[in-house]
Amino acid sequence: SEIWPNVPAPEVPSIPTPGPPPKWKVDPNAANRSADQGEKPLEPLSEAPARVADLEAFAHSEGFQQLRSEVAQDPKALETFLEKITSEDPQLMKVITIYQQDFLSMLTTGLVEAAKAQREEVKEQEPPVPVVKPSAEQKAKRKILQSLQPTTKTCHTIVRLHNPYSCAVCKATTELSLCSSCHSVRFCSRDHQRRFWPRHQAVCRFISSIKGGLLQQVAGREWVSDALPEVVDVWTKSRGQPPEPWQLEQLVHLPHCKVCSKAPATLLCSFCSQVAYCSQECMDVDSEHQGSWQCRQVAATAVAAELMHKAGGAFGFTTGLTEGSLPDSIFRNGWQDFVDYSGLRGMSGEEFRTLPCMAQQIIIDSLSFPMSVVEACRFANHPWDQPHIKIHILNAYGCAMADMNKYEEWLHRAPQLKSIEVHFVSTEVRHGNAETSCKLDLCERCTLLGRQMTLVVHETSLLDFVEEEIRSGSSPPFLRVAYSPALARLPLGDPEDLWEAAMKRIAELQDDALLVITERTMTDIYEDEERLELFGFTTVVPSRNSNFPSPLTLFDGVRSNEENPIGLTIWNMSICAFKAGPATSRPRSPKASDVLEDKAKLLDQAMEVEVPEDCAIGDRVLARGMEGEVTGLRCRGYPNGVEVRLETGERKHFLPNELSIIARALALSDTASPAPEALQLQVGCQDDRFKLQLHLKGPWICDGNTMEDVPFNEEVNPASFVVSLTARCDGGRGFRSPLSSRDDEPPSGYVIYVDGDDRWAFWLGDGNYWSGVQGPPVELRRPTELQGMYDAQSRCVRLFVDGQCVGQKHGVDFVPNQKRPMRIGAGRSENPVARYFFNGEIS
């Protein structure tokens, strides 16, 4: 039959004498259906009453009632029942087959109502479920979760990062109100204050409670390194648990004075509103910042964060496709040549240079991520000459995961490419499953050429991802990239380190994949380079400044002025590249330790150290059994100590009797040429590049308001130079410069000055930012011989005080002053209005 196809149709004998009509109505179409199927039509049966009686009897049986209950719960129970009675009760099966419609009607009538009545009966028997109202704690948690929900689609770091100088919710930078209780956050409206309150409430009350006590005690200390740990410790003890991540973020970014670190600081820079001071006096001391390029850049970054928050991401752009290899000039001149060569335009086809300044900076920020990698591959001689490649972006977060269309630029810069797979390994995104894949919508020209780009996000740890790649036998990638990994942030062996075990495992593979690292400061990239060499990688592109940095910056609240002279963190500012394998097969990085290693004279026996002056900067020493390099003498806070950079990358201070000198640093050049005696002994700059170009006798008596400009002379601003003077500092506060020959647009030239810590310093401009070395504390009213030296061949900058090398830095680029005068007695030689006057005598 049509209803039960698995049940064979019964054979009904033909009886000439019809019986009485059945009690139930028979389907009038049943005979026609049988005829259509080639079967003999059913004829009335003489024993029909008996068959009907059998069906009625079955309908009143317990088995039928049980069948109704089973069918109500599971319709498949009918099929099981028919299969059973086919063998056990053929007579009943025959009756059901003849009167199937009546059987189904008997079986299903009232089932819905019965089931409903049964549910009502069960419901009446069950005790009423009490309505539980959420507790105050549950309500508070719910509000906190709601407040933690993103208020924008983009995950760009500058948009998601808490900024105490912008609206805590929408990143607005104007018409803000300060929290009247804790003075540590700002809002653009009452509605945003209420929205942020659940995540700010505990922090607000805590800061308010310690403003007059603990915050006064830690005033003057470095906030992140010295003061913050004590604040967090008090929080933990008072509340019985450490702060939650969103609470710790507010404590880390608590507005503190840029000069004295007092917190909370409420007086903002009148130019950028992104720097705080505790008083007008501190603001006056830091007058060098106000209106500087750093000031202007962080102000622009804050506005960019507001725009990206509103737009939900970066601004779109288009670029042309490269027909051949990229010209070398692009990798020398960076963005200036790239904009012209690539035909960079806005999303609607506008000329790039006609776009608003903020739109330009946001677009360049997006492009810096793919282009810094292209640059590293170029320097590593790692060509993109394959039709299909795979790229792994390791521990991706924030900026690297934002606006993924920017990675289409890789297709534009490699004409041989047909498809790219980009795998993002990240534990900071939530997609609901362990792997999410999508194809990127490409530009019209890439689509016509049949190019494809697939983005795959792996929500897993880096180590698990690497192990899975090995287990699955997946082919190695063409390239591995890590954006701002800060590999040396944690000590070796730290269980919370997400990098160490995974990078060591990658190094063991010894495949041919290039590893590209970008960082936000030169100090970070140097530390990354040392850490990766410990992991088993070999440097193929030494740490260097990138020609494709992002213009978006943040103030560096962690690094000291010596470690980061410009005081900013700039995405993709520096790059280096590595491959796994033995170091003998590839050139190593010419870092300071390597240069000294090649030029050092090993001593037959280790020399004991009695006083710090027995050491020189660059000496190799044993410190408590650990080998390292001397990087400082009598540093601030350690008047009798020696600073040593150990093989682990850590910098520690040791007493002289804890050290043994195992290798002396030699000069970097051995040619002969007249030079001051102190420089002959320790700089080794005896060649024609350092011949005397200018000699001014002086003296100049400076009272804090006088200075003299020497007209610009190109011969006095060479690529390699030594500048020597004697300066007696008689007092003053803040930055004071006895000699300056610099420009600010772009940063170029050099300056010798007393910094905000009352220490001698020597800075150089490289066309993008300032870099230099810091010396010992100033001794007031004592003439001090100062020499600043830069060697373009070794890219080394050094500062000598009284003939002793007190600081050096390798890998530094330098752009000479091109038009500004040499200023004696004050700084800011790029401006006719002098600042940072020196108080004392100069000759």
N, C-alpha and C positions, 0 to 999 in steps of 0.2 A: 504494500500500500504506500501512498504518498506520505503518510504520517509516520509510519515505522518502517523504514526501508530495509532494516535488517531482519525483519520478521517475514518468513515465507507466507504467501497467500494460501489459505486453506482450500482444499478441494471439496466443493459442495456437490453432493449427488443431485441429479435431476429427478424431481418427484412430480408425477402428473396431477395429483390431487392437492390443490393448495389448501393450506390451513387457514384458520381465521386470522384477521389482521392483527399485527402486534399492538401491544398496549402503548409502546413508545413510538414516536414518529421516526420513520426510517429516512435516511438521507435519500432524496429522489434522484440525486446525481450519481449515486454510487454505481448503479448499473451502467450508466453511460461511461463512467471512468473505466470500469472493467472492460467495456467493449473497446474503448480507445486503446487500452493496453493489450488487446488481443485475447482477453479472457472471456469466458462464458458468463453472461449476466446471471446474477443471483436470482433464483426463483423463490417464491414464498415457500416456507417449510411447514410440514405438517406438525413437527414437534416444536414449533416456535413457542407456544405457551410454556412448555417445559424449559426451553432455553431462557426465556424471559424470567421465569421463576428462579432459575439458577442465578441470573444476574441480580435480581432483587435480593435474593438470599445473601449473595456476596456483598451487596451494598450495605446490609445491616450487620455484617460480621465485624469482628475486632480487627481482622486483617485489613479490611477496607479503610477503617478509621486510622489504623496505623499508617497505611499508604498515604492517606490525605495529609497526615502530619509530616511525613517524610518529604512529600512533594512540596509542601508549603516551605520547607527549609531548603530543599535542593531539588530543582526540576529534573535533574538527571536520575532521581530515584525511580521515576516511572519507567525509564528504559531498563534499569536493573530488574524491576518487578516483572516486566514483560518477558525478558530473557529467562527469568526463573520459572514462570508458569508455563512457558512453551514446552518445557520438558516434564514439569511436575503435574500440571493439570491441563492437558490438551483440550478437554471439553470446555473449560472456562475460557481458554484462549480463543477457541472457535467462536464462542458467544461474543466475546469482546470485539473480535474482528468484524462480526456481522453488525453489531450495534455500537460501533466505535464512537460515533458522535454522541449518542446517549450516555455512553460510559464516561466520556470526557466531561460532559455536562454534569453528571453526578459527582465526578471526582473533583471538579474545580469550583462548583457552586459554593459560595460563602467562604472560600479560603481566605480572601483578603480581609473580610469582616472578622473572621475567627482569629486571624493573626493579630489584627488590631485590638480585639477584645482581650487576647492573651497578653499583649504588651501592657494594656491598661491595668489588667489584673496584677501583673508583676510589679508595675509601677506603684499600685496602691499598697502592695505588701511591703515594698522597700521603704525604709525610713527616709524622711526628707533630707536632702543634702544641704547642710548649712552653708550660707554664703559667707565666705571668709574674706574679710577686708584686708588689703595689704597693710603691713606695718609701716611705721614711719621710715624705718631703715630700708625696706623694700622700695618705698616711694622714692627715697633719696637715690638709691642705686639706679632706679629707672630713669630719673631725671639726669643723672650723670651720664648714663648710656646715651640718652637723647642728645645731651650737649656735646658728646664726643663724636657724633655723626658728622661726616665732612659737610662743609657748607659750600663746596665747589667740586667740580668734576676732576680738576687737575690734581696730580700728586706731586707737582714740582716742589722742590724743597723749600724755596723761598716763600711759597704760598702756604705750605703746611706748617712751617716752623713758627713757633711762638715768638712774636716781636713785641716787646713792651712799649715801643714807640709808635705803633700803629694800632688800629682797632683790633682787638683780640679775636673778633669774629670775621670781619669782612676785609681786613687789611687797609681800610681807609686811612689816609695820612693827614687829612685836614679836619678842622672843627671837631677836635677830640676832647673828651672829658676824662679826667684822672680819677681813679678810684679814691674816694675821700678817706678811706680807712687805712689801706696799706700803701698807697701811692706807688703801686708797682705795675698796674695795667691801665689801659686806656680803651675807651669805647666811643663810637660815633653817635650812639643813640641809647635811650633808656631800654629799648627793646633788645638790643644786642647785649647790654649789661645783664638783663634778666636771663638771656639765653646762655651766657657764659658763667653765670653765677654758680650753678651746681658743681662745676669743675674748679671754680676759683674759691669757693667758700672757705674750705679748710686752709688753703694757702693764705688767704686774706687775714683770717683770724690769727694764724701763726705769725705772720710777718708783723702784724699790729702788736702782738704780745712781746716781740723781741726787739722792737725798734729802739727802745731806750736802754736795753741791756746788751744782749749778745751782739747785735749789729754794731753797737758802739765799740765793743771789745775787739771785733775783727776788722774795724775800719783801718785802712792803710795797707792791708795785706792784699796780695793778688787774689782776686775773687775765686776763680775756678780752682786753682791749685792749692791755695791755703785756707781761704775763708769758707768756701762752700762745704768742704768735708765736715767742718765743725758744725755748721748750720744743720746739715743733714743728720749728723749724730745727735744733736739736741732734739730734732724732730722725732727721730726713731725712739729715743728714750722717753720722750714725753707722751708719745702716742702708742707705743708698744709695737710699732711696725714701721718699716721704711716707707717713704713717700711713694705713691703710685707714679707710673711714668708721666702722666699728664701733670702731676703736682711737681715732680722733680724738674720737668721742663720749665715751669714757671720760676722755680728757685734758681736754676742755672742762668736764666735770662733776667734775673732780678736787676733792674736798672741801677748801676753803680757808677760812681764818679770816675771818669776816664783818667783823672790825674791821681787821686788819692784812694780810689776804690771804695769810698764810703757809700753805704747803701741804706735805704733807697735814695737815689738822686733824682731830683725833679726838674732841675734847670736844664733845658735843652739847648743844643747848638742852634743859633738863629739861622744858620744856612741850611743844614740838612735835617734837623730835628731827629736824628738817629743816634746822637751821642748825648749823654747826660753828665751834668756836673753838680756837685753838692753846693757850690757857692760861686759868686761872681769872681772871686779871687782865683779859684781853680780854672775857671773859664778863661781868664786873662793869661794864666800861665800856659794854657794850651792854645794860644791864639794862632799857632802855626797850622793847626788843623782847620780852622774855620775858613771856608772858601777854597781849601786845597782840592786837588783832583780827587783825593780819597773821599773828602767830604761830599763833593759833587756826585761821585759815583755811587756811594751808599744811598744818597738821597734818590738818585735815579732808580736804584734797585728796589727801594721801598715802593716807589710809584709803579714799577713794573709788576711787583707782587700784587698790588691792588688791581691793576688792569687784567692780569691773568686770572685773578680770583673771580672777577666779574665775567670774563669771557669763558671761563671753564677750561682754559688752556692757552697755549701760545698762539701767535698770529700765523696764518698760513703764508706760504711763499712758493715761488716756482724758480727753478734753475734750468739752464740748458744742459744738454748731454755732451760729455767729452767724446770727441772723435778719435783722438789719439792719446798719448801719454801726457800727463799734466806738465806744463813747463816748470823749470826749476825756479823761476822768479816767484811763483806763487808760494813756494816753501821758504823763500828768503824774505819776502815782503808781507806775507800773511793776508789779512782780510782786504787790504787796499787793492791788491792785484786780483784776489779771488772774486770780489764783487764784479769787477769789470769782465774778467774772463768767463765767469759762469753765467752772466746775464741775469743776475739775481733780481727778482721783481716781487712785488706784493702779490697777494692771492688774486687780485682783480687785474693784474697786469701793470700796476703802477711802477714807474722807475724807482729803484730802491732808494736812491738819494733824495727823492721827493717825498718819501714817507716821513711821518713824524719821528722825532728822535727816539721816543720810547719804543715805537714799533720796530725801528731798526735794531735797537739793542736786544729786544726779545727774539727777533729772528736770528741774529748772530749768536745768541745764547743757544738756540736750538741746533744751529749748524756746527757749533763748536764740538759737539759730541761725536758726530761721524767724521768731521774733518781732522780732529786731533789724532784719530786712529789712522786715517789715510796718511797723515804726516809721519807718524811713527813707522808705518810700513815702508814708506819711501826711504827713510833714513836707514832702515834695516835691510833694504834691498829685498823686500818680500812682495813680489808683484802680484797683482790681482789678474792673473792671466788664465784663469780656469773658467769654464762655462758655468759650473755649478759649485758653490762653496757653502760652507756651514760655519757660523760664528757663534761662539758661546760668550754671553755677557754674564760675568760671575757676580753673585750676590748683588744683583741689581736692586736699586731702590731710588726713590725720589726722582731727581732730574732724569736719570737714565731711563725710567719707566714712563715718563711724561711725554705726551705728543710723539708717539712712535713713528709717525709719518716722516720724521726727520731722517730716519735711517734709509729712506729711499735714496738719499744722496749718494750712498755707496754704489747703487746701480748707475747713477749718473756719471760717476767718476771712473768707471771701469767699463770700457766699451765691449770687452770680451764676455762680460757676465750675461748669463741668461736667467739665472735664478739664484736666490740667496735664502737660506734658512737661518733665522736669527733665534737662538734659544736663550731666553732670560731665566736665570736660576735665581729664585727669590723666595724668601720666607715671609716677606712683608706684605704680600698681596693675597687677597682671598677671592678665589673664583668658584668655590664650591666643589672643585675636583682638583686632582693632583696635576693635571695638564690641560692647558687650554691652547688651542691652535686657531689661527685665522689667517686669511690671505689679505695682504694690504692692498687697498685700492690705489693703483699707481696712476701716474700722469698719462695723458693721452698718447704721448710718443712712446713711452715704455710699453704701454698696452699694445700699440700697433706693432712693436718689435717683438712681441710675444714674451716679454720679460715677466718674471714673477718674484714676489717676496713673501715668504711665509714667516709669521711670528709665532713662536711657541713659548708659553710661560710655564715653567716647572715650579710648582709650589712645594719645594723641598729644600733640605739643607744642601750645601755645596758638596760636602763629603758623600752624602747619599747619592747625589746626582752623578758624581764621578764614578762611584762604585757600580751604579746601574749601567752607565755607559760601558764600563769594562765588561760586566757580566753579559750584556747583550751583544757584545762584539761590534759595537757601532764604530764606524770609521772616525778617526780623529778629526777635529775641526780644522779649518784653514787658519783660524784666528781665535784667540781668547782675549777678552777685554775685561778690565776691572777699573771702574770709574771711582776715584777717591776712596780707595780701600782702607787707608791708614793702617797698614799692616803692623806697624810697630806701636800701635796704641796700647796694646796689652803686652806684658812680659812673656817671654817664651814659656810654653808649657801651661799657660793659663787655661783652665777648663772652659771659660766663656769665649775663648777665641774661636771665631767661625772660620778662620783662614788657615791656620797652621797645618792641621792634619790633612786638609784637602789639597793645599798647595804642595805639600811633600808628596802626596800620592800622585799628583799630576807630574811632578818632577821625575818620579820613578818611571813614568811611561816613556820618557825620552822620545816623544814623537816630534814631528817637524813643525808643530803648530807654534806660531809666534804668540807670545804673551805681551800685551800692551797695557801699561799702567799709566793712568793720569792722576794728578793730584792738584790740590788747591794752593800749596805752598812749596817752595823749593826744599825746605827742611823736611817736609813729609816725603817728597820723592827720593831724597837721599836716604832716609831711614827705610823706605820701602825697598830700595835697591840693595841695601845691606842685608835686610831680612830675607829677601828672595835668594840671594846668593848663599845664605845659610841653609835655605831649604833645598838647594841643589840646582838652582837656575844659573845660567850664564848670561851676563849682560851683553846685548848686541847693539843697543842704542843707549849710551850713557845718559844719566839724568840731565835734562836741559829744559830751557824755557820753550814752551810751545808758541808757534806763530799763529795759533788759532784759539786763543783763550776766550772764555766768555766775558762779556762786559759786566755781568751781574756779580756783585761782590757783597760780602758781609764782613763786619769787623771781626778780627781774630782775638777772641778773649782768652785763648789758651797759651799761645806762643809768646815768648818774650820779644822785646825789640831786637835783640841779637839774633834770635832764631827766625824772626819774620819782620824785617825792618819796615816794610810798608804797612804792617798792621792790618792787612786785609787777607781774606781767603777768596780766591778767584778760581772758579771751576775751570778745569782743564788748562791751568796755567803752566803746568810742567808735565813732561812725558818721559818715559823710558820704555825699553822693550827688551824681552828676554826669550831665551829658548832653553829647554831642558837638555842637559848633556854635560859632558866633561868640559871644564874651562879651557883645556888646551886646544880645543877645536875652534874656538871663536875668540875674538878680542874682548878683553875685559874693560870695565869702566875705568877711566882715568880719574878716580876719586882721590881725595887727599891722601888716604891711607895707601893707595896703590902708587901714587907718585913718590911718596916718601919711601915706600918699599923698594922701588927701583933705585932711589938715590941715597939710601941710608948706608952707613958704614957700620956693620955689625961689630960689636965689641967682643974681645976674647972673653972677658968676664963682666958680669953685670956690675954696674956702678951704683953704689948706695946713694941715696938722696938725703941730705941733711936739712936743707932749706928749700922753699919753692923755687928760688932762682937757680938752683942746680939743674932744673929742667928747662927745656925750651919747647915752645909750641911745635908740635909735630913729632917729638921724641916718642919712641916706642918703649913702653914700660911694662913691668910686671907689678900688678896691684893685688896684694893678697892672693897670689897665685894665678890671677887672671890677666891676660894680655890686653893691652889697650894703647891708645894714643893720647898724648897730652893735648888738651884743647883749651886750657885756661889756667892762669896763675892768680892766686889771691882774689878770687871772684867775690862778688857781693855776698855777704853773709858767711864767707869762709876766708877770713883774712890771712890764715896761715895754711890754707889748703891748696891742693892741685886738682884741677878738674880733668878727668880722664874719660874718654869715650871707649867703652869696653867692646869686645867683639860682638856682644849681643845687641849693640846699638844703644845701650843705656849710657847715660852720662852720670858719673858719680864723683864725689869729692873725697880725696884721701889726704891724710897727713903725710909729710915728707918721709918719715921713717917707715911708712907702709909701702914705699915704692922702690923699685930697682930699675935703672935705665938699661935696656938691652940693645937699643939702636938709636944712634943720633941722627937727626935730620940734617941733610946736607943742602947746599944751595941748589937751585934749579938750573943754574947756568954757570959755566966755568970760564967764560971769556973775560978778558981784562979790559977795564975802562975806568977812568977816574970816577970816583963816587965817594960820598962821605964814609968815614971809617966804619961807623956802626952799620951802615948798609952793606959795605963790602963783606963784613963778617957774617951777616945773617940773612941778607936778601939775595945776594948773588946776582945782582942786576947789572953786571959789568959787560955791557955791550953798547953799541952806538945808539941804540934806541933811547938811552937814558942820558945822553949828553946834555950839558947845561944849556938851557934856553933863556932863562930869565933869573936875574939876581937883584933883589930889592933889599937895601940895608935896613931902613927904618931907623930907630924904633917908632912904633905908633902907640901913643898913649890913648887908651880908650876909656871913657868915663861912663859907658852905657848909653851914650846918645850920639857918638861920633863914629864916622867910618870914612873910608876912601875907596873910590872905584878906579881900577886900572883898566884902561880901554881894552877891548877885545883884540886878541892877537892869535891867529890860527896856529902859529908855531908853538905857542905856549899851551895848546890844548891837543897834544898828540894822543895816539891810540894807547901807547904804553908810556908811563911817566912815574916820576917820584917827586913829590912835593914835600919840602922840608921847612919848618919854622920853629921858633921858640916862643912859647906863650906862657904868660904868668896870669893866672886867673885870680882876681881879687874879690870875687863874690858874684852875686846875682842869683836869679832863680829861673828854672825852666831851660829851654834851649838857648844856647849862646854860641855864636859861631865866630871864631877868630878869622877864618878864611873860607870863602865860598866862590866857586866858579861853576854855576849850575843854571839850568833852564828847567822849566816845569812843563812845557808843552812842545815836544814830549819830555819826560824825565831824562835828563842828560847832564853830563859834567860830574863834578865832585863837590863835597863839602866836608870840612873838619869842624867839629862842634862839641860842645858839652851838652849831653842829652838830659832828659828829665830826671834821670837817676844820678845826676852829677858825675857822670863818667865820660871819658874821652871816647869819641866815635868817629869813624871815617866811612862815608857813604858814597856810592856811585849810582848813576842812572844808566839803565840799559835800553832806553827808548820806550819801555812799558811800565817799569816801576823802579823802586830804589832798593839797593841791596848793599850791605856793608858789614863791618865788624865793630864790636864794642871793646873798649879798653878798660883800664883800671880806674878807680875813683880819682877825681881831681884833688890835688893837694893845693889848697888855697895859698896864695902869696908866695909860691915857689916856682921859679922858671922851669918849664918842662920842654924838653926837646921832642918834637913830634914829626914823624915822617909817615906819609901815606904813599903806598906803592901799588901800581897795577901793571901786571904783565899780560899783554894780550895774547902772547903765544901759549902760555899755560893757563890763561883765564883765571889768574889768582890775584886776589886783593889782600893786602897786608897792612897792618898798623903797627908802627914802632913807637914806643914811649921810652925816652932816655936810652935809645940804642937797643932796647929789648923788644923782640917781636911779641906782642901781647894779643894778637888775634889775626887769623887768616881764614880765607874762605876760597874754595876752588869751584870751578864751573860757573864763574860769574862773567856775564857779558858787560860791555861798557860802550857807551856812545858819548864821544867828547862833546863838550859845550861848543855850539856852532856860532853863537852870536852875542852872548852876554858878557859883560865885563867881569873881571876878577874883583871881588869885594873883600876888603880888609877891614875887620872890626865889626862886621855884621853879616847876616845871612840874607836869603831870598834875593840873590843877585839878578833874578829874572824880572824883578819889579823895581822901578825907580824909587819906590817908597820902601826903605830898608826896615827889616825887623830882626829880632833875635840878636840884639846888640851884645857885644862882648865887653866885659868890664875888667880891664887890666892892661898889660903891656904885650906887644907883639913885635917880633923882629925876625 
